[in-house]
Amino acid sequence: MRNLLTGLDVGTSKVCALVADASPEGEFALLGHGVAPCNGLRKGVVVNIEATVEAIRAALDEAEKTSGSRVGSVVAGVAGPHIRGLNSHGIVAVRGGEVGTRDVERVIDAARAVAIPLDRQVLHILPQQFAVDDQEGVRQPVGMAGVRLEARIHIVTAAQSYGQNLSKCCERAGVTPTELLFEPLASADAALFPEERELGVALIDVGGGTTDIIVFHSGAVMHTAVLPLGGNHLTSDIAAGIRTPVTEAEKLKVAYGAATCQVVRRDQTVQVAGVGGREPKAIARKLLADIIEPRMEEIFAMAQREIMRSGVADNLASGVVLVGGTSLLEGTQELAERIFGVPVRRGLPVNLKGMPEELMKPMYTTAAGLILHQGDRGADHKGARHGKFGWWRSRFSDWVRDFF
């Protein structure tokens, strides 16, 4: 009997659905995929339910057709500037002189007892580290002797209305959303290696409407943030700068765009469609880079400020990993290394085996991670990818969902 898993990445510019079969050994076989353009979201937030439903339905229909399977439930990715991440700290007394599972549950409960507005919901509770008496940096405290247990956790919250609207869109498209997962967590599952999480790494997902940031150190999530800027802003800048329709500007960006002028030859030219029936014109490719570079610098500068807020900016030995469609622009890595001052690489969905060549691109990391997340829940091998926090992340995510 097949154990079908479906990941649904509902983005500002596209909807991507992946269908996979998970074996009891934790191996995944990708069965099918579907991608459809989407114009029902703005900056990651649903603004047109009908358009979003149509995009979800189109992506799912294609995924069902290519996989030969019927999709009934999905895990959907959540993004948007409404996402908030905060760190919290809790302390409890250990009963019986030895830390037990119940003590860990109580300290997590104490740490998550923060004031959260009624219009927001808790998406994830992500343990960072524990401390038993004066011994800090403990990852698995169960069984340790002590009288005081502390926990530091990262809480991710979202606007309730967003989750409700996204769930409504999925249901109207004919599927049941079993879970909403913060998209950078999924992207990290697909694109990051365990040693990167340990040494310290920042994953930056430059999508169509937003830029998502997640920072790891010692295997734990230290900071999350969502910036209200993305690739669509580059397209708008190009359309205004060279006076061409937005659709043509998008094509120019994808085909000839560059994140920095340093990688463009001065003698290169491109054809630009005119507006209002005017004749096409030739422009220097460097002009495109001149328009794109300031906006990319702005996005990376804002991301750098968020990384500094994580408190571990000086300890990111693995540097920065870029995912999302905008990271494909020529010169993006060079510009990022200049701004962040650390090694930068482009992330691909390498952790999901069997990805077809056309999906082995940065913009499909989130969908691949949504599949991996489902396969990892309750599996013993989860800790291998997420460090020793893997089991606790699953345990308390399930616990939080029961109450919220």
Residue, then its C-alpha position, 0 to 999 in steps of 0.5 A: m500500500r502506498n504512503l502518498l505525501t503531497g507538498l504544496d508550495v503556494g507562492t506569490s508567483k507560482v504554485c508547486a505541488l509534489v507527490a511522493d511515495a514514502s517507504p517504511e525505510g524513510e526513502f522517497a520516490l517522487l511520483g509526479h509534480g505540477v507547477a502553475p502560475c499564481n496571481g492570487l497572492r501579494k507578498g505571500v498573502v492571499v488577496n484573491i481567493e478565486a485566482t489562488v484556488e484556480a492556481i492550486r487546482a491547476a498545479l494539483d491536477e498536473a501533479e495527479k496526472t503525472s503521478g497517476s495518483r489522487v491527492g486527498s491531503v497536503v502539507a502547505g507552506v506558509a510565508g508572508p510579512h505577517i510571520r513573526g519569530l521570537n525567542s523565549h526562555g523558561i525555567v522549572a524545578v526538576r522532580g525527583g532529581e533526574v530530568g524526565t520527559r514530563d520535566v521537558e514538557r513542563v519547561i517547554d510549556a513555561a517557555r511558550a507562556v508568552a503573550i500572543p495576540l488573539d489574532r495570531q496562531v502558533l505555527h511552531i515551537l522550536p527548542q534551541q537548547f536546554a540547561v541543567d543546573d549550571q550546565e548549558g548547551v544541553r541538547q537532550p536533557v532526559g536522564m540527566a541529574g539536576v534540580r533546575l531545568e531551563a529551556r530556550i525556544h524559538i516560537v513562530t507565529a502567523a496571522q490566523s486570517y492568513g491560515q484560514n484563507l489558505s486552508k479555505c483555498c486548499e479545501r475549495a481546490g479539493v484537498t485537505p491541508t493537514e498542516l501549515l509549515f513555515e516555508p524557510l523550515a521546509s527549504a532548510d530541510a531540502a537544501l541544507f546539510p547537517e554540518e551547516r546547521e551545526l557550524g552556523v548558516a543563514l538560509i535566504d529564500v528570495g521569492g516573488g513577493t517576499t524574502d524569507i530568512i532563517v538562521f541556524h547555529s548548533g543545529a537549532v533555529m536561532h532567528t526567523a524573519v520575512l521581508p516584504l521585498g522579492g523578485n516582483h519588485l525587480t520586475s516592477d523596477i525594470a518595467a518603470g525604468i525602461r518603459t516596457p510592460v510588466t510581462e516583458a519586464e519579467k521575461l527580460k529579468v529572467a533571460y538577461g537580468a544580472a544582480t551586479c554590473q560587474v558580471v555584464r559586458r558593456d557591449q551586450t544589448v537586448q531587445v525590448a518590446g515597446v509600450g502602446g504599439r511602439e516599435p521594439k528598441a535595443i538597450a544595453r544589458k548593463l542598463l538592466a543590471d543598473i536597475i536590478e543591482p540597487r534593489m538587490e543590494e537593498i534586499f541583502a542589506m535588510a537580510q543582513r540586519e536580520i542576521m545581525r539580530s540573530g545574535v550569532a552573525d559572527n559564528l556563521a561558519s557555513g556562510v549563507v545559502l540562497v534559494g528562491g527563483t531570484s537567486l538564479l540571477e547572474g551575479t547574485q552570489e558575487l553580490a551577496e558575498r560582497i554584502f554579507g562578507v561570508p561564503v555564499r552558495r546557491g541552494l538546491p533541493v538535494n536532500l529529496k532524492g529522485m528530483p527530476e532535472e527540471l525541478m533541481k532548481p532553487m525555486y523548488t526547494t520549499a516544495a521538496g522540503l514539505i515532502l521531507h517534513q511529512g516523511d520525517r514526522g515520527a521517523d527515527h532518522k529525523g534527528a540525523r537531519h535536524g540534530k537532536f532537536g528533530w524529535w522534539r520539534s515534531r513532538f511539540s509541533d504536534w502538541v501545539r497543533d492540538f491546542f491551537 
